[in-house]
Amino acid sequence: MTATTHTTQPGALDPEETMSRDQIEAIQTERTAAILDYAYRRVPLYKQKFDDHGVHPSDFVELADLAKFPYTTKEDLRVTYPFGMFAVPREEVVRIHASSGTTGRATVVGYTQQDLDDWAKLGARCFRISGVKPGWRVHNAYGYGLFTGGLGAHAAIERLGATVIPMSGGQTEKQITLINDFEPEAIAATPTYLLTIGDAMQRKGMDPRKTSIKVAVLGAEPWTQQMREELEDMWDIDACDIYGLSEVMGPGVAGESNETKDGSHIWEDHFRPEVIDPFDERRVLADGEAGELVFTTLTKQALPIIRYRTHDLTTLEPGTARPGHRRIGRITGRSDDMIILRGVNLFPTQIEELILKVPGLSPHFTLEITRPDRMDQLSVKVERRADCTSDRAHAAAAELHQLIKIHVGSSCQIDVLDPGSLERSIGKMRRIYDLRSK
């Protein structure tokens, strides 16, 4: 179950990156069998779940057999809070991270030293495939602390052989100063925070296109192709995705190539992905079919995770830049972020796509759900761009209203606000405000 020790030189591909699909699946088969046995023996919750489900690690013979095993959910980590899911003695846990716990108990994750080494290695793959090179300076605007983004990206950048500038999130004015003074070639941030930094520069009369930045490695929230185009035009950069979630590892589970920009390649020598039908969890879907992404960790020591339901809605696609490793298709949203509006399902990313089709409207928006009578009402609050007059903003609102009605199938209220009216993101952007009385 242990991973191969990292021995490649900075900038060189790991041997596993260039393996064939058959080679990857052979590794997955061996490591899946080992991790199922490991979790069953070392984590009481998994022993109970497997026994209750009538399944034993010995029932796994081939990769299709993974579907016999029960799922892990965020609730499992909450009911075993804080350390009940750890598979090693606490003295072997060298670092702990945790979610914010805004919707309940925090989910706690732990790492052995080998886990941290693997995390750095896989994160380095992500930065490398996105075009970041050894010797570059990388401005890290992911938040440090219990959130996995800052320290996860930090270790990855160093492992790649690049220089990390550990700015963290917030202090936008200082972000701008350091970008100008330290001249980084790359930046790591959430997409909405990179947009926030760019907007702040423009308000100061500065042009983000004239900075030293060439590549942005962006993650921690869903973002659309339209947002990529917005950021690439604003900064004159290549913008690539990095995918991860704390429960599975953190940023570095998958990374996107700056040459293909066609979704993030999953490092399948360390993770076995599945896509399931979110409405019928017994159905594991074929590659190319849209559903909920599920992960099994294959090498994690401190916190092995079996069939974790991410709530991310996407597809699995064949590898391109790394042919042996499948890609995550465009994430259309999260099943737990889905808004059901008068019988119509919609996601914030759908609204973002439509907003960015309308000249004069900016990517800064929020969604408010109210219930003024017995019917739910959705309000889209979106800022106009600086060059959009009030008269043009009225026409833009009408155009967006029509696009949403055509493409989503529901009417909503559109409020076009002046530039700078909405709160700016310094990390993960909050898009949905549910103001209905409970």
PEMO-V529627 format. One record per pair of residues at least 24 apart in sequence whose C-alpha atoms are under 7 Angstrom apart, sorted by sequence separation. I is the first residue (numbers start at 0). J is the second residue. D is the distance in Angstrom with one decimal. If there is no record, write none. Layout:
I,J,D ; I,J,D
//
This chain:
32,56,6.9 ; 137,161,7.0 ; 139,163,6.7 ; 143,167,5.6 ; 212,236,6.8 ; 213,237,6.4 ; 214,238,5.9 ; 215,239,6.2 ; 216,240,5.8 ; 217,241,5.8 ; 218,242,6.0 ; 270,294,6.5 ; 271,295,5.1 ; 289,313,5.3 ; 290,314,6.4 ; 310,334,5.1 ; 359,383,5.7 ; 360,384,5.5 ; 136,161,6.0 ; 137,162,6.0 ; 138,163,6.3 ; 139,164,5.8 ; 142,167,4.5 ; 171,196,6.2 ; 175,200,6.9 ; 208,233,6.3 ; 216,241,6.3 ; 270,295,5.7 ; 271,296,6.5 ; 289,314,4.7 ; 310,335,6.5 ; 359,384,5.3 ; 81,107,5.9 ; 133,159,5.9 ; 134,160,6.1 ; 135,161,5.0 ; 136,162,4.6 ; 137,163,5.0 ; 138,164,4.8 ; 139,165,5.2 ; 140,166,5.5 ; 141,167,5.0 ; 142,168,4.7 ; 186,212,6.9 ; 207,233,6.4 ; 208,234,4.3 ; 270,296,4.7 ; 271,297,7.0 ; 288,314,5.6 ; 32,59,6.3 ; 77,104,5.8 ; 80,107,6.9 ; 133,160,4.5 ; 134,161,4.5 ; 135,162,6.0 ; 136,163,6.0 ; 137,164,5.9 ; 138,165,6.7 ; 139,166,5.7 ; 140,167,4.4 ; 141,168,5.4 ; 184,211,5.5 ; 185,212,5.1 ; 190,217,5.5 ; 207,234,4.9 ; 208,235,5.0 ; 269,296,6.2 ; 270,297,5.4 ; 287,314,5.3 ; 77,105,6.7 ; 133,161,4.5 ; 134,162,6.3 ; 136,164,7.0 ; 138,166,6.7 ; 139,167,6.1 ; 140,168,4.9 ; 183,211,6.0 ; 184,212,4.3 ; 185,213,5.7 ; 186,214,6.5 ; 187,215,5.8 ; 188,216,6.7 ; 189,217,5.1 ; 190,218,6.6 ; 269,297,5.0 ; 286,314,6.6 ; 287,315,5.6 ; 359,387,5.1 ; 77,106,5.7 ; 132,161,6.7 ; 182,211,5.3 ; 183,212,5.8 ; 184,213,5.4 ; 185,214,4.7 ; 186,215,4.9 ; 187,216,4.8 ; 188,217,5.2 ; 189,218,5.1 ; 269,298,5.8 ; 286,315,5.0 ; 287,316,5.7 ; 0,30,5.6 ; 76,106,5.6 ; 122,152,6.7 ; 184,214,6.7 ; 185,215,5.6 ; 186,216,6.3 ; 187,217,5.8 ; 188,218,6.8 ; 189,219,6.0 ; 286,316,5.9 ; 179,210,6.8 ; 189,220,6.8 ; 119,151,7.0 ; 123,155,4.4 ; 383,415,6.1 ; 0,33,5.7 ; 28,61,6.2 ; 122,155,4.6 ; 123,156,6.0 ; 359,392,6.8 ; 378,411,5.7 ; 379,412,6.1 ; 380,413,6.2 ; 381,414,6.3 ; 382,415,5.5 ; 383,416,6.1 ; 385,418,6.2 ; 0,34,6.4 ; 28,62,5.8 ; 341,375,6.6 ; 377,411,5.1 ; 378,412,4.6 ; 379,413,4.9 ; 380,414,4.8 ; 381,415,5.1 ; 382,416,4.5 ; 383,417,5.9 ; 384,418,6.3 ; 119,154,5.2 ; 120,155,6.5 ; 123,158,5.9 ; 340,375,6.4 ; 376,411,6.6 ; 377,412,6.3 ; 378,413,5.9 ; 379,414,6.1 ; 380,415,6.0 ; 381,416,5.9 ; 382,417,5.5 ; 383,418,5.9 ; 119,155,4.4 ; 123,159,5.0 ; 194,230,6.7 ; 359,395,6.6 ; 380,416,6.9 ; 382,418,5.4 ; 120,158,6.5 ; 357,395,6.4 ; 119,158,6.1 ; 274,314,6.7 ; 42,84,6.0 ; 357,399,6.7 ; 42,85,6.7 ; 42,86,5.4 ; 41,86,5.0 ; 138,183,6.0 ; 354,399,6.5 ; 137,183,5.4 ; 141,187,6.5 ; 353,399,6.9 ; 98,145,6.9 ; 136,183,4.5 ; 137,184,6.2 ; 138,185,6.2 ; 139,186,5.9 ; 140,187,5.7 ; 141,188,5.1 ; 38,86,7.0 ; 97,145,5.3 ; 98,146,6.3 ; 136,184,5.6 ; 137,185,4.7 ; 138,186,4.6 ; 139,187,4.9 ; 140,188,4.9 ; 141,189,7.0 ; 96,145,4.6 ; 97,146,6.3 ; 135,184,5.9 ; 136,185,6.5 ; 137,186,5.3 ; 138,187,6.2 ; 139,188,6.6 ; 247,296,6.6 ; 353,402,6.7 ; 96,146,6.4 ; 96,147,6.4 ; 131,185,6.8 ; 264,318,6.7 ; 247,304,6.7 ; 264,321,7.0 ; 267,324,5.8 ; 266,324,6.2 ; 265,324,5.9 ; 264,324,5.9 ; 265,325,5.9 ; 259,320,6.9 ; 264,325,5.6 ; 265,326,5.8 ; 264,326,4.2 ; 345,407,6.8 ; 263,326,5.2 ; 264,327,6.4 ; 256,320,6.6 ; 262,326,5.8 ; 263,327,5.4 ; 366,430,5.9 ; 367,431,6.0 ; 368,432,6.3 ; 369,433,6.7 ; 262,327,5.5 ; 343,408,7.0 ; 365,430,4.7 ; 366,431,4.8 ; 367,432,4.8 ; 368,433,4.9 ; 369,434,5.1 ; 370,435,5.4 ; 262,328,5.4 ; 343,409,6.9 ; 365,431,6.1 ; 366,432,6.1 ; 367,433,5.9 ; 368,434,5.6 ; 369,435,4.7 ; 262,329,6.3 ; 367,434,6.7 ; 368,435,6.5 ; 131,214,6.8 ; 347,430,6.9 ; 130,214,6.8 ; 129,216,6.9 ; 126,216,7.0 ; 147,245,6.2 ; 151,249,6.5 ; 152,250,6.8 ; 151,250,6.2 ; 148,249,6.7 ; 147,249,5.5 ; 148,250,6.1 ; 221,330,6.4 ; 129,239,5.9 ; 221,332,6.6 ; 125,241,6.5 ; 10,127,6.9 ; 10,132,6.6 ; 10,133,5.9 ; 9,133,6.3 ; 223,348,6.5 ; 125,251,6.0 ; 128,254,6.8 ; 129,255,5.8 ; 222,348,6.7 ; 128,255,6.4 ; 129,256,4.7 ; 130,257,5.9 ; 225,352,6.0 ; 122,250,6.6 ; 125,253,6.5 ; 128,256,4.8 ; 129,257,4.7 ; 122,251,4.1 ; 125,254,4.3 ; 128,257,6.7 ; 223,352,6.6 ; 118,248,7.0 ; 121,251,5.4 ; 125,255,6.8 ; 225,355,6.3 ; 121,252,6.9 ; 118,251,6.8 ; 108,246,6.3 ; 10,159,6.2 ; 9,159,5.3 ; 9,160,5.3 ; 114,299,5.9 ; 114,300,6.5 ; 111,300,6.5 ; 111,301,5.7 ; 110,301,5.2 ; 109,301,5.7 ; 109,302,6.1 ; 108,302,6.6 ; 220,427,6.1 ; 219,427,6.4 ; 92,301,6.6 ; 86,300,6.7 ; 87,301,5.5 ; 86,301,5.2 ; 85,301,5.3 ; 86,302,6.0 ; 85,302,5.1 ; 84,302,6.4 ; 195,423,6.3 ; 195,424,6.7 ; 192,424,5.4 ; 191,424,6.2 ; 192,425,5.3 ; 71,305,6.0 ; 192,426,6.1 ; 70,305,6.5 ; 71,306,5.7 ; 72,307,5.8 ; 70,306,4.8 ; 71,307,4.6 ; 72,308,5.7 ; 70,307,5.8 ; 71,308,6.4 ; 189,426,6.0 ; 191,428,6.5 ; 70,308,6.8 ; 189,427,6.5 ; 27,268,6.2 ; 26,268,6.4 ; 23,267,6.8 ; 27,271,6.8 ; 23,268,6.0 ; 15,268,7.0 ; 169,425,5.1 ; 168,425,5.6 ; 168,426,6.4 ; 34,297,5.9 ; 38,303,6.3 ; 31,297,5.8 ; 30,297,5.5 ; 142,426,6.8 ; 141,426,6.9 ; 2,298,6.0 ; 0,297,6.9 ; 1,298,5.6 ; 0,298,5.3 ; 23,323,6.5 ; 19,322,6.9 ; 20,323,4.1 ; 17,321,6.5 ; 19,323,4.6 ; 20,324,6.8 ; 16,321,6.4 ; 18,323,5.7 ; 17,323,6.8
//
